[in-house]
Amino acid sequence: MAEQRKPKIRPGVCIPWEEKLKELPEISGDPKLVQRVWEDIDALAYVYIWQCLLSF
């Protein structure tokens, strides 16, 4: 029986927060707020990409 591979990125995510955090300088404010904003924007990008793919 073929082994199923686990996806590296969760569904609904383009760039995971953990990966994006490595690119950012040290966060001087509330890191949870920055994470929430990033995840919200990333989710919108994911929906936009799927909408474009399904529309054409």
Rosetta constraint file for C-alpha pairs under 8 A:
AtomPair CA 9 CA 13 HARMONIC 6.71 0.50
AtomPair CA 9 CA 14 HARMONIC 7.64 0.50
AtomPair CA 9 CA 15 HARMONIC 7.78 0.50
AtomPair CA 9 CA 16 HARMONIC 6.91 0.50
AtomPair CA 10 CA 16 HARMONIC 7.96 0.50
AtomPair CA 12 CA 43 HARMONIC 6.03 0.50
AtomPair CA 12 CA 46 HARMONIC 6.01 0.50
AtomPair CA 12 CA 47 HARMONIC 7.62 0.50
AtomPair CA 13 CA 39 HARMONIC 7.91 0.50
AtomPair CA 13 CA 42 HARMONIC 6.33 0.50
AtomPair CA 13 CA 43 HARMONIC 5.92 0.50
AtomPair CA 13 CA 46 HARMONIC 6.18 0.50
AtomPair CA 14 CA 42 HARMONIC 6.18 0.50
AtomPair CA 14 CA 43 HARMONIC 7.41 0.50
AtomPair CA 14 CA 45 HARMONIC 7.29 0.50
AtomPair CA 14 CA 46 HARMONIC 5.90 0.50
AtomPair CA 15 CA 19 HARMONIC 6.68 0.50
AtomPair CA 15 CA 20 HARMONIC 6.64 0.50
AtomPair CA 15 CA 42 HARMONIC 6.92 0.50
AtomPair CA 16 CA 20 HARMONIC 6.36 0.50
AtomPair CA 16 CA 39 HARMONIC 7.83 0.50
AtomPair CA 17 CA 21 HARMONIC 5.88 0.50
AtomPair CA 17 CA 35 HARMONIC 6.66 0.50
AtomPair CA 17 CA 38 HARMONIC 7.11 0.50
AtomPair CA 17 CA 39 HARMONIC 6.79 0.50
AtomPair CA 18 CA 22 HARMONIC 6.86 0.50
AtomPair CA 19 CA 23 HARMONIC 7.32 0.50
AtomPair CA 20 CA 24 HARMONIC 6.75 0.50
AtomPair CA 27 CA 31 HARMONIC 6.26 0.50
AtomPair CA 30 CA 34 HARMONIC 6.59 0.50
AtomPair CA 31 CA 35 HARMONIC 6.10 0.50
AtomPair CA 32 CA 36 HARMONIC 6.10 0.50
AtomPair CA 33 CA 37 HARMONIC 6.22 0.50
AtomPair CA 34 CA 38 HARMONIC 6.12 0.50
AtomPair CA 35 CA 39 HARMONIC 6.07 0.50
AtomPair CA 36 CA 40 HARMONIC 6.12 0.50
AtomPair CA 37 CA 41 HARMONIC 6.21 0.50
AtomPair CA 38 CA 42 HARMONIC 5.96 0.50
AtomPair CA 39 CA 43 HARMONIC 6.03 0.50
AtomPair CA 40 CA 44 HARMONIC 6.43 0.50
AtomPair CA 41 CA 45 HARMONIC 6.36 0.50
AtomPair CA 42 CA 46 HARMONIC 6.27 0.50
AtomPair CA 43 CA 47 HARMONIC 6.29 0.50
AtomPair CA 44 CA 48 HARMONIC 6.10 0.50
AtomPair CA 45 CA 49 HARMONIC 6.16 0.50
AtomPair CA 46 CA 50 HARMONIC 6.34 0.50
AtomPair CA 47 CA 51 HARMONIC 6.05 0.50
AtomPair CA 48 CA 52 HARMONIC 6.20 0.50
AtomPair CA 49 CA 53 HARMONIC 6.27 0.50
AtomPair CA 50 CA 54 HARMONIC 6.07 0.50
AtomPair CA 51 CA 55 HARMONIC 5.94 0.50
AtomPair CA 52 CA 56 HARMONIC 6.68 0.50
